[in-house]
Amino acid sequence: MPAPDDPMMPSSFEGNEEFYETSRTTKLFRRIKEEPLIPIGMALTCWALYRASRSIRAGNDRDYTNKMFRRRIYAQAFTVAAMVGGSYYYADEHRARKNLENKVAEQKAKEKNRAWIKELEAREDERVELEKLAKGAK
């Protein structure tokens, strides 16, 4: 057991890789930075829909309401175009990231398998030692 003043005190999160991996919010903000046009398009769509619904509730002129609904459609088209364009533009980067994630997952699986085999070997050695002790005691 390490001394209390040892800077490398064990953590309750040791061995928990999920704790150290990126969180959902980190991933969300990374994606927003990568493709900023999508959230902008979503915000414009929500704004136009909000203004149209306010106009309907207030009973204002139909022209303004229709204008807001057209803006909503344009904003949705812009968002879809941004999604398609971003998927083409970042396709190589996403593919490289996916390959890296697959390699990391594969390596983790191999390490887990090695640890499992090591544990089985240790148990087998323990069993053999107990059998030797049992035979020696007879």
DSSP file with accessible surface (Angstrom, degrees, kcal/mol):
  #  RESIDUE AA STRUCTURE BP1 BP2  ACC     N-H-->O    O-->H-N    N-H-->O    O-->H-N    TCO  KAPPA ALPHA  PHI   PSI    X-CA   Y-CA   Z-CA
    1    1 A M              0   0  215      0, 0.0     8,-0.1     0, 0.0     0, 0.0   0.000 360.0 360.0 360.0 131.7    0.0    0.0    0.0
    2    2 A P        -     0   0   47      0, 0.0     7,-0.0     0, 0.0     0, 0.0  -0.285 360.0 -97.8 -69.6 155.5    1.5    3.4   -0.9
    3    3 A A    >   -     0   0   49      1,-0.1     3,-1.9     2,-0.1     0, 0.0  -0.331  33.1-112.9 -67.4 153.3    2.3    5.9    1.7
    4    4 A P  T 3  S+     0   0  123      0, 0.0    -1,-0.1     0, 0.0     5,-0.1   0.803 118.2  51.5 -60.9 -27.9   -0.4    8.7    2.3
    5    5 A D  T 3  S+     0   0  140      3,-0.0    -2,-0.1     2,-0.0     4,-0.0   0.463  81.7 117.1 -88.4   1.5    2.0   11.3    0.9
    6    6 A D    <   -     0   0   57     -3,-1.9     3,-0.5     1,-0.2     0, 0.0  -0.522  62.7-144.9 -67.9 127.1    2.6    9.3   -2.2
    7    7 A P  S    S+     0   0  121      0, 0.0     2,-0.5     0, 0.0    -1,-0.2   0.705  92.5  67.2 -68.6 -15.0    1.3   11.3   -5.2
    8    8 A M        +     0   0  147      3,-0.0    -2,-0.1     2,-0.0     3,-0.1  -0.322  69.0 162.9-102.0  49.7    0.3    8.1   -6.9
    9    9 A M        -     0   0   90     -3,-0.5    -6,-0.0    -2,-0.5     2,-0.0  -0.428  47.4-100.2 -63.4 144.0   -2.5    7.1   -4.6
   10   10 A P        -     0   0   75      0, 0.0     2,-0.3     0, 0.0    -1,-0.1  -0.353  37.3-142.4 -67.8 147.7   -4.8    4.5   -6.1
   11   11 A S    >   -     0   0   50      1,-0.1     3,-1.4    -3,-0.1    -3,-0.0  -0.808  17.6-129.4-109.4 152.3   -8.1    5.8   -7.4
   12   12 A S  T 3  S+     0   0  112     -2,-0.3    -1,-0.1     1,-0.2     0, 0.0   0.620 110.7  58.9 -72.8  -9.6  -11.5    4.2   -7.3
   13   13 A F  T >  S+     0   0   80      2,-0.1     3,-1.9     6,-0.0    -1,-0.2   0.352  74.7 125.6 -99.7   4.3  -11.6    4.9  -11.1
   14   14 A E  T <  S+     0   0  119     -3,-1.4     3,-0.1     1,-0.3     0, 0.0  -0.405  78.4  17.8 -63.7 137.8   -8.5    2.9  -11.9
   15   15 A G  T 3  S+     0   0   65      1,-0.2     2,-0.9    -2,-0.1    -1,-0.3   0.423  95.9 112.9  81.8  -3.4   -9.3    0.3  -14.5
   16   16 A N    X>  +     0   0   68     -3,-1.9     3,-1.0     1,-0.2     4,-0.7  -0.785  38.9 176.0-103.0  89.8  -12.5    2.1  -15.5
   17   17 A E  H >> S+     0   0   96     -2,-0.9     4,-1.2     1,-0.2     3,-0.5   0.808  74.1  67.0 -65.2 -29.3  -11.7    3.3  -19.1
   18   18 A E  H 34 S+     0   0  156      1,-0.2    -1,-0.2     2,-0.2     3,-0.2   0.835  94.5  58.9 -62.3 -30.2  -15.2    4.6  -19.5
   19   19 A F  H <4 S+     0   0  106     -3,-1.0    -1,-0.2     1,-0.2    -2,-0.2   0.886 110.1  42.1 -64.9 -36.3  -14.4    7.3  -16.9
   20   20 A Y  H << S+     0   0  147     -4,-0.7    -1,-0.2    -3,-0.5    -2,-0.2   0.600  97.3  92.5 -89.0 -12.7  -11.5    8.6  -18.9
   21   21 A E  S  < S-     0   0   97     -4,-1.2    -3,-0.0    -3,-0.2     0, 0.0  -0.333  93.1 -74.3 -77.7 167.7  -13.2    8.5  -22.3
   22   22 A T        -     0   0  100      1,-0.1    -1,-0.2    -2,-0.1     2,-0.1  -0.268  47.0-131.5 -65.8 144.8  -15.0   11.5  -23.7
   23   23 A S     >  -     0   0   56     -3,-0.1     4,-2.3     1,-0.1     5,-0.2  -0.357  26.5-102.8 -87.3 173.2  -18.3   12.4  -22.2
   24   24 A R  H  > S+     0   0  227      1,-0.2     4,-2.7     2,-0.2     5,-0.1   0.889 121.4  50.9 -64.7 -40.2  -21.5   13.1  -24.3
   25   25 A T  H  > S+     0   0   86      2,-0.2     4,-2.8     1,-0.2     5,-0.2   0.910 109.4  50.6 -67.0 -38.4  -21.1   16.9  -23.7
   26   26 A T  H  > S+     0   0   75      1,-0.2     4,-2.2     2,-0.2    -2,-0.2   0.927 112.9  46.6 -62.3 -43.4  -17.5   16.8  -24.8
   27   27 A K  H  X S+     0   0  102     -4,-2.3     4,-2.6     2,-0.2    -2,-0.2   0.910 111.4  52.1 -64.5 -41.3  -18.5   14.9  -27.9
   28   28 A L  H  X S+     0   0   97     -4,-2.7     4,-2.3     1,-0.2    -2,-0.2   0.947 111.7  45.1 -60.5 -48.7  -21.4   17.3  -28.6
   29   29 A F  H  X S+     0   0  123     -4,-2.8     4,-2.1     2,-0.2    -1,-0.2   0.861 111.6  53.1 -66.4 -33.6  -19.2   20.4  -28.4
   30   30 A R  H  X S+     0   0   58     -4,-2.2     4,-2.1    -5,-0.2    -1,-0.2   0.937 110.8  46.9 -64.2 -43.0  -16.6   18.8  -30.6
   31   31 A R  H  X S+     0   0   99     -4,-2.6     4,-2.6     1,-0.2    -2,-0.2   0.875 109.9  53.2 -67.3 -35.8  -19.2   18.0  -33.2
   32   32 A I  H  < S+     0   0   64     -4,-2.3    -1,-0.2     1,-0.2    -2,-0.2   0.908 110.7  47.4 -64.8 -39.2  -20.6   21.6  -33.0
   33   33 A K  H  < S+     0   0  175     -4,-2.1    -2,-0.2     1,-0.2    -1,-0.2   0.873 113.5  48.5 -68.4 -36.3  -17.1   22.9  -33.6
   34   34 A E  H  < S+     0   0   21     -4,-2.1    -2,-0.2     1,-0.3    -1,-0.2   0.902 128.9  19.9 -68.9 -43.4  -16.6   20.5  -36.5
   35   35 A E    ><  +     0   0   20     -4,-2.6     3,-0.9    -5,-0.1    -1,-0.3  -0.657  68.0 163.8-130.1  77.9  -19.9   21.4  -38.2
   36   36 A P  T 3>  +     0   0   66      0, 0.0     4,-1.4     0, 0.0     5,-0.1   0.694  67.6  70.6 -72.4 -16.7  -21.2   24.7  -36.9
   37   37 A L  H 3> S+     0   0   88      1,-0.2     4,-2.6     2,-0.2     5,-0.2   0.821  89.8  61.2 -71.5 -28.0  -23.7   25.2  -39.8
   38   38 A I  H <> S+     0   0   32     -3,-0.9     4,-2.5     2,-0.2     5,-0.2   0.961 106.1  43.1 -66.6 -50.5  -26.0   22.4  -38.5
   39   39 A P  H  > S+     0   0   45      0, 0.0     4,-2.5     0, 0.0    -1,-0.2   0.883 113.7  53.8 -63.3 -33.0  -26.8   24.1  -35.1
   40   40 A I  H  X S+     0   0   89     -4,-1.4     4,-2.5     2,-0.2    -2,-0.2   0.942 110.0  46.7 -63.7 -45.8  -27.2   27.4  -36.9
   41   41 A G  H  X S+     0   0    0     -4,-2.6     4,-2.3     1,-0.2    -1,-0.2   0.896 112.0  50.9 -62.6 -39.2  -29.7   25.9  -39.3
   42   42 A M  H  X S+     0   0  106     -4,-2.5     4,-2.5     2,-0.2    -1,-0.2   0.916 110.5  49.0 -64.7 -41.5  -31.5   24.2  -36.4
   43   43 A A  H  X S+     0   0   60     -4,-2.5     4,-2.7     2,-0.2    -2,-0.2   0.913 111.1  49.7 -64.8 -41.6  -31.7   27.5  -34.5
   44   44 A L  H  X S+     0   0   81     -4,-2.5     4,-2.5     2,-0.2     5,-0.2   0.906 110.6  50.8 -63.8 -39.8  -33.0   29.3  -37.5
   45   45 A T  H  X S+     0   0   19     -4,-2.3     4,-2.4    30,-0.2    -2,-0.2   0.941 112.5  45.6 -62.1 -46.8  -35.6   26.6  -38.0
   46   46 A C  H  X S+     0   0   86     -4,-2.5     4,-2.6     1,-0.2    -2,-0.2   0.903 112.3  51.7 -64.1 -41.1  -36.8   26.9  -34.4
   47   47 A W  H  X S+     0   0  117     -4,-2.7     4,-2.7     2,-0.2     5,-0.2   0.934 111.4  46.0 -61.5 -47.5  -36.8   30.7  -34.6
   48   48 A A  H  X S+     0   0    1     -4,-2.5     4,-2.3     2,-0.2    -2,-0.2   0.911 113.9  48.7 -64.8 -40.6  -39.0   30.8  -37.7
   49   49 A L  H  X S+     0   0   83     -4,-2.4     4,-2.5    -5,-0.2    -1,-0.2   0.915 111.7  49.9 -65.9 -39.9  -41.4   28.2  -36.3
   50   50 A Y  H  X S+     0   0  119     -4,-2.6     4,-2.5     1,-0.2    -2,-0.2   0.934 111.6  47.5 -62.8 -46.9  -41.6   30.1  -33.1
   51   51 A R  H  X S+     0   0   83     -4,-2.7     4,-2.2     1,-0.2    -1,-0.2   0.891 112.1  50.5 -63.9 -38.6  -42.4   33.4  -34.9
   52   52 A A  H  X S+     0   0    0     -4,-2.3     4,-2.2    -5,-0.2    -1,-0.2   0.927 111.1  47.6 -65.8 -43.2  -45.0   31.7  -37.1
   53   53 A S  H  X S+     0   0   35     -4,-2.5     4,-2.5     1,-0.2    -2,-0.2   0.901 111.8  50.6 -67.0 -36.6  -46.7   30.1  -34.1
   54   54 A R  H  X S+     0   0  123     -4,-2.5     4,-2.3     1,-0.2    -1,-0.2   0.900 109.9  51.0 -64.2 -38.7  -46.7   33.5  -32.3
   55   55 A S  H  X>S+     0   0    3     -4,-2.2     5,-1.9    -5,-0.2     4,-0.9   0.899 110.3  48.7 -66.1 -39.6  -48.2   35.1  -35.3
   56   56 A I  H ><5S+     0   0   96     -4,-2.2     3,-0.6     1,-0.2    -2,-0.2   0.939 113.0  47.4 -65.4 -46.2  -50.9   32.5  -35.5
   57   57 A R  H 3<5S+     0   0  195     -4,-2.5    -2,-0.2     1,-0.2    -1,-0.2   0.873 112.3  49.2 -63.6 -38.2  -51.8   32.9  -31.8
   58   58 A A  H 3<5S-     0   0   68     -4,-2.3    -1,-0.2    -5,-0.2    -2,-0.2   0.647 107.7-127.4 -75.6 -16.1  -51.8   36.7  -32.1
   59   59 A G  T <<5 +     0   0   62     -4,-0.9    -3,-0.2    -3,-0.6     3,-0.1   0.771  51.1 161.4  75.3  24.9  -54.1   36.6  -35.1
   60   60 A N      < -     0   0   92     -5,-1.9    -1,-0.1    -6,-0.2     5,-0.1  -0.076  49.7 -54.8 -68.9-179.4  -51.7   38.7  -37.2
   61   61 A D     >  -     0   0   93      1,-0.1     4,-1.4     3,-0.1     3,-0.3  -0.134  43.4-128.6 -62.0 148.4  -51.8   38.9  -40.9
   62   62 A R  H  > S+     0   0  208      1,-0.2     4,-2.9     2,-0.2     5,-0.2   0.786 103.4  66.2 -68.7 -29.0  -51.5   35.7  -42.9
   63   63 A D  H  > S+     0   0  123      2,-0.2     4,-2.3     1,-0.2    -1,-0.2   0.919 102.5  46.2 -61.3 -44.3  -48.7   37.1  -45.0
   64   64 A Y  H  > S+     0   0   58     -3,-0.3     4,-2.4     2,-0.2    -1,-0.2   0.920 113.0  50.3 -65.0 -41.0  -46.3   37.3  -42.1
   65   65 A T  H  X S+     0   0   13     -4,-1.4     4,-2.3     1,-0.2    -2,-0.2   0.938 112.7  45.9 -62.3 -46.8  -47.3   33.8  -40.9
   66   66 A N  H  X S+     0   0   79     -4,-2.9     4,-2.5     1,-0.2    -1,-0.2   0.884 109.9  55.1 -63.1 -37.9  -46.7   32.4  -44.4
   67   67 A K  H  X S+     0   0   90     -4,-2.3     4,-2.3    -5,-0.2    -2,-0.2   0.922 109.0  47.6 -61.6 -42.2  -43.5   34.3  -44.7
   68   68 A M  H  X S+     0   0    0     -4,-2.4     4,-2.1     2,-0.2    -2,-0.2   0.893 110.2  51.8 -67.6 -38.8  -42.3   32.6  -41.4
   69   69 A F  H  X S+     0   0   62     -4,-2.3     4,-2.1     2,-0.2    -1,-0.2   0.898 109.9  49.6 -65.4 -37.0  -43.3   29.2  -42.6
   70   70 A R  H  X S+     0   0  121     -4,-2.5     4,-2.6     1,-0.2    -2,-0.2   0.918 109.6  51.3 -65.6 -41.1  -41.4   29.7  -45.8
   71   71 A R  H  X S+     0   0  101     -4,-2.3     4,-2.7     1,-0.2    -2,-0.2   0.877 107.5  53.8 -62.6 -36.8  -38.4   30.8  -43.8
   72   72 A R  H  X S+     0   0   61     -4,-2.1     4,-2.6     2,-0.2    -1,-0.2   0.934 109.2  48.0 -61.7 -43.8  -38.7   27.6  -41.7
   73   73 A I  H  X S+     0   0   88     -4,-2.1     4,-2.6     1,-0.2    -2,-0.2   0.930 112.7  48.3 -64.1 -42.6  -38.7   25.5  -44.9
   74   74 A Y  H  X S+     0   0  156     -4,-2.6     4,-2.6     1,-0.2    -1,-0.2   0.906 111.8  49.9 -63.9 -40.8  -35.6   27.4  -46.1
   75   75 A A  H  X S+     0   0   10     -4,-2.7     4,-2.4     2,-0.2    -2,-0.2   0.902 110.9  49.2 -66.3 -38.4  -33.9   26.9  -42.8
   76   76 A Q  H  X S+     0   0   84     -4,-2.6     4,-2.6     2,-0.2     5,-0.2   0.914 111.2  49.5 -65.6 -41.2  -34.6   23.2  -42.8
   77   77 A A  H  X S+     0   0   58     -4,-2.6     4,-2.7     1,-0.2    -2,-0.2   0.914 110.6  50.7 -62.8 -40.5  -33.3   22.9  -46.3
   78   78 A F  H  X S+     0   0   82     -4,-2.6     4,-2.6     2,-0.2    -2,-0.2   0.921 110.6  49.5 -61.3 -43.3  -30.2   24.8  -45.3
   79   79 A T  H  X S+     0   0   13     -4,-2.4     4,-2.4     2,-0.2    -2,-0.2   0.926 111.9  47.0 -63.2 -45.3  -29.8   22.4  -42.3
   80   80 A V  H  X S+     0   0   86     -4,-2.6     4,-2.7     1,-0.2     5,-0.2   0.925 112.6  49.9 -63.6 -42.1  -30.2   19.3  -44.5
   81   81 A A  H  X S+     0   0   60     -4,-2.7     4,-3.0     1,-0.2     5,-0.2   0.905 110.3  50.8 -63.4 -39.2  -27.7   20.7  -47.0
   82   82 A A  H  X S+     0   0   15     -4,-2.6     4,-2.6     2,-0.2    -1,-0.2   0.893 110.6  49.7 -64.7 -38.2  -25.2   21.4  -44.2
   83   83 A M  H  X S+     0   0   99     -4,-2.4     4,-2.2     2,-0.2    -2,-0.2   0.939 114.8  42.8 -65.7 -45.9  -25.6   17.8  -42.9
   84   84 A V  H  X S+     0   0   72     -4,-2.7     4,-1.9     2,-0.2    -2,-0.2   0.943 116.9  46.9 -66.3 -46.4  -25.0   16.3  -46.4
   85   85 A G  H  X S+     0   0   38     -4,-3.0     4,-2.8    -5,-0.2    -2,-0.2   0.908 113.0  49.6 -62.3 -41.3  -22.2   18.7  -47.2
   86   86 A G  H  X S+     0   0   11     -4,-2.6     4,-2.9    -5,-0.2    -1,-0.2   0.880 107.3  54.4 -65.9 -36.3  -20.6   18.1  -43.8
   87   87 A S  H  < S+     0   0   61     -4,-2.2     4,-0.2     1,-0.2    -1,-0.2   0.889 113.7  41.7 -67.1 -36.0  -20.8   14.3  -44.2
   88   88 A Y  H >< S+     0   0  187     -4,-1.9     3,-0.7     2,-0.2     4,-0.4   0.910 116.9  48.1 -72.0 -42.2  -19.0   14.5  -47.5
   89   89 A Y  H 3< S+     0   0  179     -4,-2.8     3,-0.3     1,-0.2     4,-0.2   0.896 121.8  33.6 -66.9 -40.4  -16.4   17.1  -46.3
   90   90 A Y  T 3X S+     0   0   48     -4,-2.9     4,-2.8    -5,-0.2     5,-0.3   0.244  85.2 108.7-100.7  13.0  -15.6   15.2  -43.0
   91   91 A A  H <> S+     0   0   29     -3,-0.7     4,-2.5    -4,-0.2     5,-0.2   0.919  81.1  46.3 -58.2 -46.0  -16.0   11.7  -44.4
   92   92 A D  H  > S+     0   0  119     -4,-0.4     4,-2.5    -3,-0.3    -1,-0.2   0.911 113.7  48.8 -64.2 -41.2  -12.3   10.9  -44.3
   93   93 A E  H  > S+     0   0   84     -4,-0.2     4,-2.6     2,-0.2    -2,-0.2   0.922 112.4  47.7 -65.6 -42.5  -11.9   12.3  -40.8
   94   94 A H  H  X S+     0   0   48     -4,-2.8     4,-2.5     2,-0.2    -2,-0.2   0.902 112.0  50.4 -64.8 -39.1  -14.9   10.3  -39.5
   95   95 A R  H  X S+     0   0  139     -4,-2.5     4,-2.5    -5,-0.3    -2,-0.2   0.919 111.4  47.9 -64.6 -43.1  -13.5    7.2  -41.2
   96   96 A A  H  X S+     0   0   59     -4,-2.5     4,-2.3     2,-0.2    -2,-0.2   0.918 112.5  49.2 -64.5 -41.4  -10.1    7.7  -39.6
   97   97 A R  H  X S+     0   0   75     -4,-2.6     4,-2.6     1,-0.2    -2,-0.2   0.917 111.2  49.7 -63.6 -41.3  -11.7    8.3  -36.2
   98   98 A K  H  X S+     0   0  117     -4,-2.5     4,-2.5     2,-0.2    -2,-0.2   0.910 110.1  50.7 -64.9 -42.0  -13.8    5.2  -36.5
   99   99 A N  H  X S+     0   0   85     -4,-2.5     4,-2.4     2,-0.2    -1,-0.2   0.913 111.1  48.9 -60.9 -42.4  -10.7    3.1  -37.5
  100  100 A L  H  X S+     0   0  111     -4,-2.3     4,-2.6     2,-0.2    -2,-0.2   0.928 111.0  49.5 -64.1 -43.4   -8.9    4.5  -34.4
  101  101 A E  H  X S+     0   0   91     -4,-2.6     4,-2.5     1,-0.2    -2,-0.2   0.897 111.2  50.1 -62.3 -39.4  -11.8    3.7  -32.2
  102  102 A N  H  X S+     0   0   86     -4,-2.5     4,-2.5     2,-0.2    -1,-0.2   0.900 110.5  49.4 -65.0 -41.3  -12.0    0.1  -33.6
  103  103 A K  H  X S+     0   0  145     -4,-2.4     4,-2.6     2,-0.2    -2,-0.2   0.912 111.7  48.5 -64.2 -41.7   -8.2   -0.4  -33.1
  104  104 A V  H  X S+     0   0   61     -4,-2.6     4,-2.5     2,-0.2    -2,-0.2   0.927 112.8  48.0 -64.1 -43.6   -8.5    0.8  -29.5
  105  105 A A  H  X S+     0   0   56     -4,-2.5     4,-2.3     1,-0.2    -2,-0.2   0.906 112.0  49.9 -63.6 -39.7  -11.5   -1.5  -28.8
  106  106 A E  H  X S+     0   0  114     -4,-2.5     4,-2.3     2,-0.2    -2,-0.2   0.918 111.0  48.8 -64.9 -41.8   -9.6   -4.4  -30.4
  107  107 A Q  H  X S+     0   0  113     -4,-2.6     4,-2.6     2,-0.2    -2,-0.2   0.908 110.5  51.1 -65.7 -40.3   -6.6   -3.7  -28.3
  108  108 A K  H  X S+     0   0   64     -4,-2.5     4,-2.5     1,-0.2    -1,-0.2   0.908 109.9  50.3 -62.4 -40.5   -8.7   -3.5  -25.1
  109  109 A A  H  X S+     0   0   58     -4,-2.3     4,-2.4     2,-0.2    -2,-0.2   0.907 110.8  49.1 -64.9 -40.7  -10.3   -6.8  -26.0
  110  110 A K  H  X S+     0   0  105     -4,-2.3     4,-2.7     2,-0.2    -2,-0.2   0.915 111.7  48.8 -64.1 -42.8   -6.9   -8.4  -26.5
  111  111 A E  H  X S+     0   0   93     -4,-2.6     4,-2.5     2,-0.2    -2,-0.2   0.905 111.6  49.6 -63.8 -40.3   -5.7   -7.1  -23.2
  112  112 A K  H  X S+     0   0  168     -4,-2.5     4,-2.3     2,-0.2    -2,-0.2   0.910 111.4  49.4 -63.8 -40.7   -8.8   -8.4  -21.5
  113  113 A N  H  X S+     0   0   84     -4,-2.4     4,-2.6     2,-0.2    -2,-0.2   0.914 110.8  49.6 -64.3 -43.4   -8.3  -11.8  -23.1
  114  114 A R  H  X S+     0   0  154     -4,-2.7     4,-2.6     1,-0.2    -2,-0.2   0.912 111.4  48.9 -61.9 -42.5   -4.6  -11.8  -22.0
  115  115 A A  H  X S+     0   0   60     -4,-2.5     4,-2.4     2,-0.2    -1,-0.2   0.895 111.1  50.5 -64.6 -38.3   -5.7  -11.0  -18.4
  116  116 A W  H  X S+     0   0  155     -4,-2.3     4,-2.5     2,-0.2    -2,-0.2   0.929 111.6  47.0 -64.7 -44.5   -8.3  -13.7  -18.5
  117  117 A I  H  X S+     0   0   70     -4,-2.6     4,-2.7     2,-0.2    -2,-0.2   0.918 111.4  51.9 -63.8 -41.5   -5.8  -16.3  -19.7
  118  118 A K  H  X S+     0   0  155     -4,-2.6     4,-2.4     1,-0.2    -1,-0.2   0.914 110.0  49.2 -61.6 -41.5   -3.3  -15.1  -17.1
  119  119 A E  H  X S+     0   0   93     -4,-2.4     4,-2.5     2,-0.2    -2,-0.2   0.917 111.0  49.6 -63.8 -42.9   -6.0  -15.5  -14.4
  120  120 A L  H  X S+     0   0   76     -4,-2.5     4,-2.3     2,-0.2    -2,-0.2   0.907 111.0  49.6 -62.7 -41.1   -6.8  -19.0  -15.6
  121  121 A E  H  X S+     0   0  115     -4,-2.7     4,-2.6     2,-0.2    -2,-0.2   0.909 110.4  50.6 -64.2 -40.0   -3.1  -20.0  -15.6
  122  122 A A  H  X S+     0   0   47     -4,-2.4     4,-2.4     1,-0.2    -2,-0.2   0.914 111.2  48.2 -64.7 -41.3   -2.8  -18.7  -12.1
  123  123 A R  H  X S+     0   0  153     -4,-2.5     4,-2.4     2,-0.2    -1,-0.2   0.885 111.1  50.7 -65.2 -39.1   -5.8  -20.7  -10.9
  124  124 A E  H  X S+     0   0   86     -4,-2.3     4,-2.6     2,-0.2    -2,-0.2   0.923 110.5  49.0 -64.6 -42.7   -4.4  -23.8  -12.7
  125  125 A D  H  X S+     0   0  105     -4,-2.6     4,-2.5     1,-0.2    -2,-0.2   0.911 111.4  50.6 -62.0 -39.9   -1.1  -23.4  -10.9
  126  126 A E  H  X S+     0   0  131     -4,-2.4     4,-2.3     2,-0.2    -2,-0.2   0.916 110.2  49.2 -62.6 -43.4   -2.9  -22.9   -7.6
  127  127 A R  H  X S+     0   0  107     -4,-2.4     4,-2.4     1,-0.2    -2,-0.2   0.923 110.9  49.7 -63.1 -44.0   -4.9  -26.1   -8.2
  128  128 A V  H  X S+     0   0   45     -4,-2.6     4,-2.4     1,-0.2    -2,-0.2   0.927 110.8  50.0 -62.7 -43.4   -1.7  -28.1   -9.1
  129  129 A E  H  X S+     0   0  105     -4,-2.5     4,-2.5     1,-0.2    -1,-0.2   0.907 110.3  50.1 -61.3 -42.9    0.0  -26.8   -5.9
  130  130 A L  H  X S+     0   0  111     -4,-2.3     4,-2.6     2,-0.2    -1,-0.2   0.898 110.0  50.7 -64.2 -38.3   -3.0  -27.8   -3.8
  131  131 A E  H  X S+     0   0   88     -4,-2.4     4,-2.4     2,-0.2     5,-0.2   0.909 110.8  49.1 -64.4 -41.1   -3.0  -31.3   -5.4
  132  132 A K  H  X S+     0   0  128     -4,-2.4     4,-2.3     2,-0.2    -2,-0.2   0.912 112.5  47.7 -63.4 -43.7    0.8  -31.6   -4.6
  133  133 A L  H  X S+     0   0  117     -4,-2.5     4,-1.7     2,-0.2    -2,-0.2   0.890 111.8  50.5 -64.0 -39.5    0.2  -30.5   -1.0
  134  134 A A  H  X S+     0   0   54     -4,-2.6     4,-0.8     2,-0.2    -2,-0.2   0.901 112.7  45.8 -66.5 -39.0   -2.7  -32.9   -0.7
  135  135 A K  H  < S+     0   0  157     -4,-2.4     3,-0.4     1,-0.2    -2,-0.2   0.872 112.2  51.8 -70.2 -35.9   -0.6  -35.8   -2.1
  136  136 A G  H  < S+     0   0   66     -4,-2.3    -1,-0.2     1,-0.2    -2,-0.2   0.819 105.7  54.8 -71.1 -28.7    2.3  -34.9    0.2
  137  137 A A  H  <        0   0   87     -4,-1.7    -1,-0.2    -5,-0.2    -2,-0.2   0.732 360.0 360.0 -77.2 -20.7    0.1  -34.8    3.3
  138  138 A K     <        0   0  211     -4,-0.8    -3,-0.1    -3,-0.4    -4,-0.0   0.174 360.0 360.0 -77.8 360.0   -1.1  -38.4    2.7
